[in-house]
Amino acid sequence: MDRIEPLVTAALERLPEQYRNLACAVAINVADWPDPAMLEDLGMTEPLELTGLYEGVPLTEKSTMDQPVAPDVIWLFQEPILAEWRTRGDVELADLVSHVLVHELAHHFGWTDAQIAEIDQWWE
C-alpha cells in the first residue's frame, strides 16, 4: 500500500479547491485487494477487475433529514491498479491512480459522464 497512498494524497491535493474540500468528507482506504464480500455484492468473481469502489450515498441523493448510518468510503485496490498499470504500459502510475480516484469521487458527488470527462482534463 506504500506505493499507492502517496499518489492518492497527491491526487487529492490537485483537485480544485471546491471539490477537495468536499472530498475530505469521504474516508479513502487503500487495500491490496477487494474483499470477497465486495466482489460478491457486485456480482464479480475476478478481483483484478475492481480497481476502486465507492460505498455511500451520493451527495445528490442525501437529505438533511437522513441520519448517517456510516461514513462514505472510497476504496482503492493496489494490486488491481498495479496490474492494470503494468498491462497498459502507456500511462503513468500517478495518472492511473488519479483517474481511479476521480471516478470514485464522481460516484460520491453524483457527477454525470460529461462532468467526469471535464474532471479528467485536470490530469492532462
Number of C-alpha atoms within 10 A of each C-alpha: 13 8 11 20 17 12 17 20 12 13 19 19 12 14 17 11 11 8 13 14 13 13 17 10 12 17 13 20 15 17 16 15 18 23 11 13 10 15 15 11 8 11 9 14 12 12 16 17 14 21 24 22 21 21 17 17 18 16 15 11 9 12 10 6 6 7 8 12 7 9 12 17 19 22 21 28 25 24 19 20 23 19 13 17 18 13 10 10 9 8 12 12 18 17 16 18 25 23 17 19 22 19 20 22 23 19 20 24 16 16 17 11 11 9 11 17 12 10 18 15 8 11 14 6
